Amino acid sequence: MISIRNLSKYYEIHHKKIPALKHVNLDVKPGEIYGIIGRSGAGKSTLIRCVNMLERPSEGNIYIEGTCVTEMGSAQLREARRQMGMIFQHFNLLQSRNVVDNIALPLELAGLSTDKIKTRVDELLGLTELSNHAKQYPSQLSGGQKQRVAIARALAYSPKVLLCDEATSSLDPQSTMSILELLRSINHELGITILLITHEMDVVKTICHRVGVIHQGEIIEQRNVIELFTDPHTQVAKDLVKASSRMEIPRVIKEMLQSSGDHDSGTIIRIAYHGESASQPIIGYLIQQYRININILQGNIETIQDQIVGVMIVEIKGDRTSVEKSISFLERNGLHVEILGYVQRDP
């Protein structure tokens, strides 16, 4: 559906080229929800604005259903943008227009008849649950309601792709979940492909199928969502996951943490698991089979894409051979294990 090839974007400041995007390659499959996660300033907004050519790339190409939008002329691009709805962090509604008129705007600009506009707007009011707010103005709406208007407007011309630029960043938690459920419903019922950018890992884990991690203008990791949360590869992804799951080594342990240990040291590991392994009594088996002691320091279990996903930080104590065998057992059974360090406790 969306293919990005060797995309770069530079801004010239004081006669110097400052890179915002560097050789980005990305594929979004038809009908999926693909998330781009990264910290502020990583290049997320620049990337999504390049997709519909609000920002013109410096290098590379973008293809929508096999058609290269970066080579289009103005007239072709206007037509292509009708197939790419976009919603923004701050809604971008016209304050002088009520809900109906805001939704109708792109249809008016396209020259549709009054009857066709009314029919389509009524459909969208029902889809976004705004029928009771049809005559209200943006100043009379909550943040979540404003974003629903923006989504309805973005869907007005029945696009094949929906681009979401930090669509929930201005919303409270309850409104955020409501908007995410609406986007998931739109994706499922209408088959619209969604590309969204966010700095919130909770958004990614709630609705995305796959995710790309962007850092300093580069896509440094691409995974399905469960893989990212259970086995992140890059340090940036690890930090994002750790912050999202609120999994932190207790301060008193962290202050004692060493990069190497001896036979008396406790081994601090992070264990991530999902699916069938989540229902197995793994910890109890390890204690019995390998005669080790396990101290659970932190634990978190949640549901991502209808699968139970768990993360634990534990300390394993025992002779070195038994500890190594227990870690190997975890890995053989599909759990992801990361050794975080070692602690030497006073006897």
N, C-alpha and C positions, 0 to 999 in steps of 0.2 A: 504493500500500500504506500508506505513512505520509505524512500531510500535516500540516505544522505551519503555522499561520496567525497572524501578528502576536503571537507568544508573548512575554510579558514575565514576569519574576519579580523581586519586590522583597522584601528583608528589612528589617524595621524595627529600627534600632539607635539607642538614645537619642533616640527620637521622630523619627528621620530615615529616609526611605526610601532604602535602598542597592540599586541595581539589580544583579542577577546576570545577567539576560538582558534584552535590549532588542529588541523587535519582530522576533523571529526568524521567518523564512519559509523552509520547507524541504520538499522532496518526495523521498521514497525510493521508487523503483520496485519492483514485485514481483520477487522473485528476485535482486535486486542486493545487493552488499556496499557500503555507504555509510560512509565514514569521516568523523569530525569530528576535526580536528587543531587543536591550539592549545597555548599555553604553560600552565603551572600558574596557576590562578586565572582563566582566561579564561571559564569558565562551562560547560565540557564536561560535568562530572558533574551539574551542576544540570539541564542540558538533557536528558540521557538519563533522569534520574530523573523528569523531568516527563512523559516519554513514557508511562511506565506508572503515573503518578500517585503515585509515592512522594513526590514534591514536587508540591504543587498550584500551578499557575500563578496569577499575579496577574491576568494578562490574556491574551486570545487563546484559541485552540482547537487541539486535536490530534485528528486523524481517523485511525482504523485501518480500512482497507478501507471508507472512506466513513462509518463510524460515529464520532460525536463522543464520545470517552472523557471529555472534561472536563465533560460534562453528565450523566454517568452517576451513578446512585445506588450505594450500597455493594454491593448484591447484584449489580447489572450489572457493576460494576467488578471484583468477584472473578472473575466468569466471564470477563471480557475479559482479565484477567491470565493466565489459563490459556493464552491464545494468544500470550503474550509472555514467553518464557523470558529469564532474566537471569543473567549471570555477572559476578563482581566481581574486583577486583584481588587481594583477600586471601582468596578462595575461599569464605569463610563456611560451612564445613563444620561439622557437629556432631561434636565430638571423641569423644563417647561412643558414636557409631554407626560401624559399619564401612562399607566402600564400598557394599555392597548396600543397607544400611539408609539411608544418606544418599541414594542414588538413589531409593529407594522412598518417601521421605518425602512428596513432593507427591501421589503416588498414594494413599497411606494417608489423607492429609487429604481427598482427593476421594471417599473411601469405596469404592474399587474392591475387588473380591474378591481373596483371597490368590493364587488361580491367575492372574488377570489381571496382578496386580502382578509375580509371578515371571516370567511370559512377557515382559512389557515390560522388566523390569530385565535379563533375560538378553540381549535384543536390544541394549540400550544398552551393556552390558558388551562385547559384540562390536564394536559401532560405534566405541567409544572405546578399544578394545584394553586393557581392564582385567580381562578374565576371570581372569587369573592373580593378580589382587590383590583378588578379591571379598571376602575375609574380613579384609583388613587394615584397620587404623584410620588416620585421617589422620596421626597422629604417626609412622607407619611408611612414609609415602609421600614421594616427592620433590615439589618444587613443581610440576613438569609433570604428575605423576600426580594431584596434588590438583586441579589445574585441569581435568583430564580428568573427574574425578568431578563437579566443579561443572557442567561442560558436559553430562554425561549427566543429571544431576538437572534442569538447565534444559530438557532435551529430553523429559523424562519424559511430559509431557502432550501431546506432538506439537504444539508451538506453530508458528504461521505466521511469527513474528518472533522473532529472537534479539537481545537487547540486551547489548552487551559494554562494561563499564565498566573501561577500562585492564586488559584481561584478561591481558596479558603483561608488565606493568610490574614484577612481582615475580620474574620468571623469568630464568634465564641464557640466553645467546644460542641454545644448542642447543635448550633446551626451548621457547623462544619460537618458533623455526621449526617445531618439531613441532606446537605448538598452532595456529599459523597454517595449517599444512597440513591439520589436522583441521577447522578452521572452513571452509576452502575446500572440502573434501570434503563437509561437511554442506550447504553452500550448493548445490553442484553436484548431489549425489545426492538430496537431500531437497527442494530448491527453497525452502529457508527463507531469507527476507529477513533480512539482518544489518545492524544499525546499531551501529557501534562508535566509541568515542572513544579517543583516544590522544594522547600528546605525542611519539610516536616516528614519524618519517617513514618508517623502514624498514618499519614495520607497514603503513602506507598503500600504499607502492609494491609490497609483496609480495602483498596480497590484495584491495585495494579496487578497485572499478570507478569510483566517483566520490568526490569529497571536498569537504567544506566547511571553510573556515578560519574559526575563531572567535577574536575578539579583543575583550576587555573587554565580553563579553556579546553581541556582534553577529557575525552571519555576514557576513564582509567579502568572501568570494570563494568561488565554487562552480565546479568544473571537473571534467572527467574527469582521471584521475590523470596520464596522459602530458602533457596540456596544462599541468597545474600544474607538473610538473617541468621542462618545456622552456620555458614562457613564463608564469611567475608574474606577476600584475599588481600586487598590493599589496606594500608593503615588508615586511610581516609574513611573507607567503608567500615572498618572495625570501630573507629571512633563514633561514627554515626549510629551504628547498631548499638553500641554500648550506651550511648546517651539515650537512645529510644527505649531500650529495655530497662534503663535505670539500674544496670548491673555494674556495680563498682566493687572492687576489692575493699573491704573494710580498712579504714585509715590505719588502725593499729597493725594490721597485717602488711599493708603496703609499705609502711616505714621499715619493716624488717625484711622486705623482699630482696632476694639476691638472684643474680643471673646464673649462679651455679650452686650446687649443694653437695653434701657428703652423705654418708650412710645414715646419719641421724637427722637429716633435714626432712621437713615436710614439703611435699610437692604440691604447688598450687596450680590447678588446671581449670580451664573453662570447658564445659561439656555442653554441646548443643544437640538436640535430637528432635525428630518429628515423625509423624506417621505411626507405624506399628511399634517402633522402638519406644514411643512415648508411653505405651501401656505395659511395658515389661519391667519387672522388679530388678533392674540392673544393679542398683547400688547394693541391695541385699545380697545378690549373687556374688558380687565382688568381695564383700566382706567375708562370706562363707568360704568361697573357693580359694582366695589368695591370702587369707589371714592378714588383712590390712585393716587399718582404722580410717574411716572417712568422716571428716568434719565438714558439713555443708555451711558455707559462709554466706552465700546468696542464692536465691532461686526465683525463677519467673516462668510462668506457663501462660500462654495465650493461644488464641485461634487465629490462624492466617490462612486465607483461602480454604476454609473448612477443614484445615488440618491442625491438630494440636502441635504447637511448637514450644519447646522448653529449653531454657538455658540455666545452667547451674555453675557456680564457682565453688569448688571444693578443695579441701586440703587432704591429701592422701599421706598416711604415715605407715611405714613398714620397711622391711629390708628392700634394698634397691631392686633386686631381681623380681620380687613380688609386685612392686610398684610398676615396673616396666611391663610385666605380663598383664597386669590389670588394664593398663592404658592400651596395649595391643588388643586385648579382648574388646574394649569399647569400640575401637576403630574397625575391627573385623565385623562388628554387629551394626555398622552403619551410623555410629555416633561420631560427631566431629569433636576432636580433642585438641586443645591448644595449651601447651605448657606456658604458664605465665611467669613462673619463677619458683624460688625455693625459700623456705624460712627455717631458721635455726632457733628453736625455742629453748628457753632455760629448762633444765630438768626439774 
